[in-house]
C-alpha cells in the first residue's frame, strides 16, 4: 500500500469524515424538512466493525485524521467504545467529534466509566443561537435551553479537549446574535466558527449570511480581527484573534470563498458510501464491496481509484442561482 492518498489534481487526502448514523434528535431548519426524513433501517447501516476495517485500510493509504459525525453521532449505542477504538488505530493522529450537544453530558459520563484515553482530541458543538426561543425555531426542539449545552465547555477544557463552537448564520433567524456568539470565545480558550449556509436540501430555501458580513458585524462590536499565524485544526476554517479575547473566531466560507484547491477530505456515509465531494454524488459504495467479500487489498485499490475522481471544485457557489437545487439532506450526506 502507498502511504499518501492523492487525487488526480495532486491534493493529498488525509482527512476522513465518518458518519455513524443518519438519525438525529433535532430537526434543524437547514438540515432536514420539519417532518424529518425516513431513517435508514439498521441493517443498511455499517457496523462499527466494518467502519473500523475501512478506517484501518484508509489509514494505510494516508488518512491521518478522523472526524465522527451523524446525524447526531451520540445517538448510536456504543459510540463511546467506538471512539475509543478509533484512537487505538496505528497511524491515526487525530480523532474528533461533531455533536449538537444534547447527549454530550451523558457521553462524557459513559466515557469516564470506560477508562483512559477514550475521549476524542477535539469536539465541535453546534450552537446556532443563545436564545431558547430562536433555538426552538431553528431546531424544532422545545425542551432545552442552548445555554445548558455551553455549561459543558469547562468540563471539556479540564480534560484538555479542543473545543470549537459551530454556528450557521441564517437571515431572519440568528443573524442578530453574531456578536453574542463570538463573545463566547472572549474568556475561554475555544474557537467560535461561523459557517456559511450551504444550499443543500432544506437549506436551499433559506437565506445565508456571508462570512464577510459576519466579519463586519464582529469587528463593529469588538474591533479589528487579526489573522492567526500557523494552522489550527484539520479543516478549512480561517482563524482570527481579537484584542482581549482568550479564544479565537473562525470562518468557513465554503460558498463565497471556496477552498477546493486545498481540500484534503473524503466522507464516509453511515450507509457505507465514500463521497468524494459534498456537492455531488460521485463516490464508491464500500458497503456493497464488503458484502461481496472483497479483501483489504481490493478495497484499498477501489479507494485509490475513486479518490482519483475527486472533482476539482464544488458547485455550491452556483446553487443559489439555479432553479434545480441540491436535494440531499445534510443528515444523509453526513454533514
Secondary structure by P-SEA (a helix, b strand, c coil): ccccccccccccccbbbbbccccccccccccccccccccccccccccaaaaaaaaaaaaaacccbbbbbccccccccaaaaaaaaaaacccccbbbbbccccaaaaaaaaaaaacccccccbbbbbbccccaaaaaaacccccccccccccaaaaaaaaccbbbbbbbbbccccccaaaaaaaccccccbbbbbbccccccccccbbbbcaaaaaaaaaacccbbbbbccccccccccccccccccccccccccccccccccccbbbbccccccccccccccccaaaaaaaacccaaaaaaaaaaaaaacccccccccccccccccccccccccc
